[in-house]
């Protein structure tokens, strides 16, 4: 049986959570907007804020960038998986900016 998690919308128009592969628990940090960014809301532990402009950029580009923790000048572009695209489309369609991950 494949392990999954539920992504719960904390704002926007979605009434149902979205199922994602369990590994998304580790991947969500690639998409979150840092808490010290301009306009960042106050978040509770375990909550993530995703800037809508970034959602649009990732969907348009088909990839996201990851900066190496060992060398800030090393940046890798990673192609979006089908699950990532489906999640980003869910965010955009439902105008979601804040989420929480729940164990399934």
N, C-alpha and C positions, 0 to 999 in steps of 0.2 A: 504494500500500500504506500502510495506516494504521500510524503508529509507536506502539509500546506499550512499557511498562516492566512489570517484575514486582515485586510487593510480597512480600517474603519475611518470614514470621513468625519471630521470634526467641524466642518463648515461646508458651505456649498449646498447643492441640491440633491446629492445622492442620499437615498434612504437605506440602501443595502450596502453592506461591506463587499469588498472585492477579494476573491481568493487568489493568492500568489504562491509560488513554490517556497518551501521553507527557507531556501538560500537567500530569499529577498530580505530576510532579517539583517543579513550582512551587507546587502547591496543598497539598501535604502539610503545609507549615508552618502553615497555617490550623488544622490539627487537632492538631498536636503540643502536648504539655504542656511548659511551660518547665522547664529543667533545675534551676532553683532552687525549684521547687514542693515542698511537703512530701511526702516519700515518693518523690521522683524518684530513679530508679536512675542509676548511673554508665553513660553511654553512650559507645560508640566513635564516631568520626567517621562520618557518614552514617547513623546510627541515630536513630530517632524513638520517643518514648514517648507513648502516648495514654492518658490517664486514663479508666478504664472508666465512671465517673460522667458524664463528658462525652459519651461515645458514646451513652449512654442519653438524655441531654438533647437532643443533636442529632437523634436518631431521633424522639424524642417531639415536638420543636418543628418538625422538617422544615427547619431552617435553622441556620446558624452565624453568629457575629458577627465582624466584622473591624474593628479599630481603625485609624484613619488614622495613618500614621507622621508626618504633618505636624501633626496636631491630636488629641491623646489624648482629647478630648471628643467627637470625631466617630466614631460607631460605625455601621457599616452591617450590616444583616442580609441574608445571602445564602441563597437557597433551595438546598437540597441537590439536586444533579443525580441522575439515576438511578445513575450510576457511584458517586457519593459514598455513596448509600444502600446499594448493593450491597457496597461496601467496609466500611462501618460495620457492616452485618449480619454480614459475614464475621468482623470483629473480635469482635463480641459472641458469635456462635455458637461460635467457637473459643477464646474467652477470651484473646485476643491483646492485649497491651499494648505490645509492642516490635516494630518493623519496620525493615527495611532495603529500599531501592529498588535494583533491579538492572536494567541495560539488557537489553532483550529481544534 
